[in-house]
Amino acid sequence: MKRFVSLLLATAFAAGLAGCAGTVTQAPPALQPTAPGSIASGKAEVLWLGQSTMRITTPGGKVIVVDPWLITNPKTPPPYKQLNAVGKVDLILVTHAHADHFADAPALARMHNAPLYNAGGMGQSIVTLGILPAALVQRFGKGGTVAPFGATGPKITAVHAEHASELAWKNPATDKDETHYGGEPVGYIIELENGFKIWHMGDTGLFGDMRLIGETYKPDLVLIPIGGHFTMGPQDAATAVRDMIKPKYAIPMHYGTSPLLRGTPAEFSSALGAASATRVLVPEPGQKVDF
């Protein structure tokens, strides 16, 4: 894929992004579902909405939302703080139970009658606590692959992430905050209908089997945390991309939403180095990248 990238970025990124295969554009809120015929064009679209929230539209027109945190996310564009602005949702993926990845998942699932998939064991707590009915919670395990839309649709494989996963919940009967088992953190390899593979890494620290995952699944695009403190910072993220995974493209995420998440795309690109074959795309929240 050789498409021109147009995005008004800081000067430090301009040279590195010139000639990139993805096209970054401003995405208006999709207040109405897009007609299937207009998006089943063989392209994939990744819309970043701040932190780790991604809306992925597949070449076949399926919409997968990963780690939805919108209403209280300081980096989410104002229009998207109204959940109906996300547009249609066919499936929700949650990498772990922390509120900045899970907070708006139940509401979106109910709004669209969309199944919420989790591979780390969080689903049992969601159902037991009454957060969602069992019919909307689909569970599978690390290393497992599911094909929610049938054999010709996208395939999703759960892979390891190095993090934690507590589920904080306010008990409506007592009005007190409680902490429950949130399963294990995971990342997802999302293989689209045309074979394009996206690795949403969730929250993770650096670990050696990133190399094995990269060699096994060969992701084209990684969505990688760079903020530091709770996840990899720019240096570790660059090590993962340059030395272990070696994808065609990387989009940094999970930075800038709090003073603790100090890593920046500029630091990530600098640590990655000019010799890296991976092209770094840096959309602003509310912008999308087409592949």
Wavefront OBJ file of the C-alpha trace (Angstrom):
o trace
v 0.000 0.000 0.000
v 1.464 3.299 -1.070
v -0.813 6.142 -0.153
v 0.047 9.693 0.766
v -0.176 10.741 4.407
v -1.654 14.114 5.178
v -1.655 15.280 8.743
v -0.666 18.586 10.300
v 1.838 17.380 12.865
v 4.637 19.032 14.724
v 7.678 19.711 12.588
v 9.583 16.967 14.376
v 7.285 14.364 12.842
v 6.910 15.766 9.347
v 9.965 14.217 7.783
v 9.378 10.827 9.375
v 5.766 10.654 8.219
v 6.217 11.874 4.671
v 5.274 9.218 2.147
v 3.612 6.950 4.722
v 1.215 4.305 3.455
v -1.610 5.232 5.816
v -3.839 8.242 5.285
v -4.641 10.244 8.413
v -7.764 12.347 8.251
v -10.168 14.127 10.557
v -13.128 11.883 11.298
v -16.497 13.565 11.892
v -18.742 11.881 14.467
v -20.630 9.037 12.815
v -24.032 9.906 14.233
v -25.747 7.462 11.885
v -24.485 4.014 10.850
v -22.585 4.190 7.589
v -24.196 2.273 4.741
v -22.387 -1.076 4.431
v -21.766 -0.624 0.719
v -19.806 2.566 1.307
v -17.244 1.106 3.695
v -16.729 -2.414 2.362
v -14.097 -1.043 0.011
v -11.120 -3.191 0.909
v -9.694 -0.557 3.274
v -9.312 -0.668 7.027
v -9.974 2.412 9.148
v -8.544 3.015 12.613
v -10.026 5.937 14.559
v -8.220 6.940 17.758
v -10.361 8.525 20.464
v -7.757 9.050 23.188
v -5.919 6.770 25.640
v -6.385 3.235 24.219
v -9.839 3.672 22.690
v -9.870 2.623 19.056
v -12.757 2.237 16.614
v -11.694 -0.175 13.890
v -13.817 -0.418 10.748
v -12.922 -3.519 8.783
v -12.853 -3.832 4.974
v -16.103 -5.777 5.230
v -17.834 -3.011 7.178
v -17.714 -4.478 10.688
v -17.054 -2.021 13.512
v -14.931 -3.170 16.448
v -14.426 -0.829 19.400
v -11.478 -1.576 21.678
v -11.153 -0.323 25.275
v -13.916 2.306 25.203
v -13.279 5.150 27.648
v -14.962 8.247 26.284
v -17.237 10.197 28.612
v -14.615 11.127 31.226
v -11.528 10.743 29.034
v -9.806 14.160 28.928
v -8.392 13.442 25.452
v -11.642 12.340 23.821
v -12.953 15.005 21.406
v -16.120 16.593 22.841
v -18.507 15.211 20.190
v -17.524 11.648 21.074
v -18.360 12.126 24.741
v -21.902 11.425 23.564
v -21.717 7.672 23.070
v -24.102 7.670 20.101
v -21.465 9.644 18.189
v -19.395 6.475 17.915
v -21.896 5.218 15.327
v -22.770 1.571 14.927
v -20.843 -0.957 16.974
v -20.764 -4.644 16.086
v -18.328 -5.912 18.718
v -16.439 -4.620 21.756
v -13.020 -5.819 22.911
v -11.673 -5.024 26.372
v -8.041 -5.728 27.200
v -8.426 -5.476 30.989
v -10.729 -4.170 33.697
v -9.202 -0.806 34.596
v -11.679 2.032 34.189
v -9.663 3.843 31.516
v -10.234 0.796 29.277
v -13.585 -0.534 30.472
v -15.658 2.405 31.737
v -17.992 2.854 28.761
v -17.955 -0.726 27.485
v -21.138 -1.840 29.288
v -23.141 1.166 28.076
v -21.998 0.674 24.473
v -22.773 -3.031 24.656
v -26.323 -2.351 25.845
v -26.847 0.506 23.389
v -25.952 -1.604 20.354
v -26.724 -5.080 21.669
v -23.066 -5.718 20.831
v -21.168 -8.582 22.483
v -18.316 -7.659 24.777
v -15.375 -10.019 24.342
v -12.673 -10.505 26.973
v -10.049 -13.204 27.026
v -8.613 -12.776 30.501
v -11.439 -14.023 32.744
v -13.056 -10.648 33.432
v -16.362 -11.759 31.926
v -17.415 -13.898 34.891
v -17.157 -10.919 37.246
v -19.121 -8.720 34.843
v -21.986 -11.208 34.757
v -21.910 -12.120 38.460
v -22.045 -8.468 39.516
v -24.902 -7.777 37.110
v -22.945 -5.235 35.074
v -24.023 -6.987 31.853
v -26.236 -9.981 31.126
v -24.546 -13.221 30.152
v -25.908 -12.948 26.601
v -23.684 -9.888 25.980
v -20.481 -11.301 27.476
v -18.332 -13.612 25.381
v -15.257 -15.211 26.920
v -12.227 -16.918 25.447
v -8.671 -17.538 26.576
v -5.122 -16.402 25.898
v -3.912 -18.105 22.739
v -7.494 -18.691 21.649
v -8.849 -17.405 18.345
v -12.470 -16.471 17.722
v -14.308 -15.615 14.512
v -17.372 -13.710 15.773
v -18.700 -12.943 12.283
v -18.121 -16.335 10.719
v -15.301 -18.016 8.846
v -14.865 -15.216 6.294
v -14.975 -12.373 8.834
v -12.309 -10.882 11.091
v -10.465 -13.264 13.414
v -9.332 -12.245 16.887
v -6.576 -13.907 18.892
v -5.814 -13.097 22.523
v -2.150 -12.707 23.442
v -0.210 -11.938 26.595
v 0.105 -8.480 28.162
v 2.213 -7.635 31.201
v -0.033 -5.578 33.479
v -2.779 -5.821 36.150
v -6.581 -5.923 35.920
v -8.624 -4.931 38.974
v -12.344 -4.277 38.449
v -13.499 -1.298 40.519
v -17.280 -1.231 41.020
v -19.747 0.806 43.059
v -22.207 -1.552 44.701
v -25.671 -0.080 44.071
v -27.033 -1.790 47.179
v -24.519 -0.169 49.542
v -23.292 2.793 47.452
v -19.773 1.732 48.391
v -16.794 1.213 46.118
v -15.586 -2.381 45.792
v -12.690 -4.059 44.023
v -13.235 -7.383 42.260
v -11.289 -9.871 40.188
v -10.783 -8.382 36.745
v -9.188 -11.341 35.012
v -5.776 -11.151 33.392
v -4.687 -8.407 30.995
v -4.422 -9.319 27.326
v -3.688 -7.846 23.925
v -5.496 -8.733 20.709
v -4.307 -9.695 17.250
v -7.143 -8.632 14.951
v -6.873 -10.166 11.488
v -9.164 -8.383 9.045
v -10.970 -9.879 6.055
v -8.175 -8.862 3.687
v -5.423 -10.362 5.867
v -4.251 -7.053 7.393
v -3.301 -7.673 11.037
v -3.559 -5.212 13.903
v -2.056 -5.847 17.343
v -3.809 -3.785 19.994
v -1.353 -4.266 22.834
v -3.588 -2.970 25.635
v -1.568 -1.896 28.654
v 1.707 -3.738 28.878
v 5.285 -3.599 29.989
v 8.095 -4.944 27.851
v 8.388 -8.750 27.817
v 10.526 -11.145 25.816
v 7.715 -13.063 24.150
v 6.776 -9.977 22.166
v 9.332 -11.348 19.732
v 7.518 -14.706 19.575
v 4.141 -13.031 19.109
v 5.588 -10.868 16.334
v 7.150 -13.835 14.566
v 4.003 -15.954 14.925
v 1.315 -13.468 13.905
v 3.331 -10.917 11.892
v 1.169 -7.876 12.662
v 1.161 -5.112 10.057
v 0.174 -2.440 12.590
v 0.791 -2.218 16.326
v -1.201 0.069 18.598
v 1.359 0.506 21.354
v 1.330 2.225 24.766
v 4.156 4.715 25.287
v 3.118 6.835 28.285
v 5.227 5.103 30.919
v 4.560 4.710 34.665
v 1.865 2.026 34.215
v 3.076 0.738 30.832
v 6.077 0.884 28.550
v 7.604 4.288 28.083
v 9.019 5.506 24.771
v 12.347 3.673 25.111
v 10.837 0.272 25.917
v 8.144 0.729 23.259
v 10.858 1.478 20.706
v 12.764 -1.655 21.746
v 9.614 -3.736 21.279
v 8.903 -2.314 17.823
v 12.443 -2.133 16.453
v 13.991 -5.290 17.890
v 11.099 -7.673 18.501
v 7.929 -7.045 16.514
v 9.131 -5.145 13.416
v 5.694 -4.158 12.071
v 5.114 -1.993 9.013
v 3.322 0.673 11.071
v 2.988 1.778 14.686
v 0.469 4.125 16.298
v 1.408 5.262 19.828
v -1.357 5.424 22.434
v -1.943 5.618 26.210
v -0.113 8.892 26.771
v -0.927 12.454 27.760
v -4.150 11.797 29.687
v -2.542 12.423 33.080
v 0.734 13.933 34.322
v 1.969 10.406 35.063
v 1.824 9.374 31.405
v 4.719 11.553 30.296
v 5.983 9.665 27.250
v 5.473 11.418 23.924
v 5.363 10.347 20.275
v 8.432 12.509 19.629
v 10.409 10.575 22.246
v 9.135 7.273 20.830
v 10.138 8.210 17.278
v 13.528 9.426 18.452
v 14.164 6.220 20.414
v 13.053 4.126 17.451
v 15.673 5.756 15.264
v 15.759 6.789 11.633
v 16.989 3.374 10.509
v 13.816 1.593 11.659
v 11.642 0.239 8.849
v 8.510 0.860 10.924
v 6.555 3.982 9.993
v 5.130 5.835 12.967
v 1.701 7.421 12.489
v 0.600 10.012 15.034
v -3.068 10.930 14.712
v -4.692 13.319 17.136
v -7.721 12.037 19.044
v -10.662 12.127 16.633
v -8.481 11.494 13.595
v -8.473 8.265 11.634
v -5.905 6.337 9.658
v -6.887 4.405 6.529
v -4.895 1.413 5.305
l 1 2 3 4 5 6 7 8 9 10 11 12 13 14 15 16 17 18 19 20 21 22 23 24 25 26 27 28 29 30 31 32 33 34 35 36 37 38 39 40 41 42 43 44 45 46 47 48 49 50 51 52 53 54 55 56 57 58 59 60 61 62 63 64 65 66 67 68 69 70 71 72 73 74 75 76 77 78 79 80 81 82 83 84 85 86 87 88 89 90 91 92 93 94 95 96 97 98 99 100 101 102 103 104 105 106 107 108 109 110 111 112 113 114 115 116 117 118 119 120 121 122 123 124 125 126 127 128 129 130 131 132 133 134 135 136 137 138 139 140 141 142 143 144 145 146 147 148 149 150 151 152 153 154 155 156 157 158 159 160 161 162 163 164 165 166 167 168 169 170 171 172 173 174 175 176 177 178 179 180 181 182 183 184 185 186 187 188 189 190 191 192 193 194 195 196 197 198 199 200 201 202 203 204 205 206 207 208 209 210 211 212 213 214 215 216 217 218 219 220 221 222 223 224 225 226 227 228 229 230 231 232 233 234 235 236 237 238 239 240 241 242 243 244 245 246 247 248 249 250 251 252 253 254 255 256 257 258 259 260 261 262 263 264 265 266 267 268 269 270 271 272 273 274 275 276 277 278 279 280 281 282 283 284 285 286 287 288 289 290 291
